[in-house]
């Protein structure tokens, strides 16, 4: 009789632990699904931003150096498993980025006096002129790359 009670209690404990483990596994599965969805959303947002900036640059709605800075920073924000050697794939974009990324921005730019700002603007414009045609030639390939990652972007595409 005592053995039956002990066995019953043991089975009850095992059943409760099994239910608890099942709930934990279900929660872990949900958490992993949410993390995967958030990661995919982040990647889509990055590629959509690169796509939009590239198109704006081609349509001359965005300054070339500003667009290059934004694109390169977005590409650097991609996780390692997604990245490729963008510097090799788009050398003109990265070359321009390397040359203009040293200029003052935001608060640092506001802290410069007027002559320094004008000097930086002239230097940046001269660098842009040297690279603009090469950068503009690389943008369609970058747009196509973004569209290949997320085909929804291709449907929104207007003529370039």
Buried (B, 14 or more C-beta within 10 A) or exposed (E): EEEEEEEEEEEEEEEEEEEEEEEEEEEEEEEEEEEEEEEEEEBBEBBBBBBBBBBBBBEEEBBBBBBBBBBBEBBEEBEEEEEEEBBEBBEBBBBBBEBBEEBEEEEEEEEBEEEEBEEBEEBBBEBBEBBBEBBBEBBEEBBBBBBEBBEEBEEEEEEE
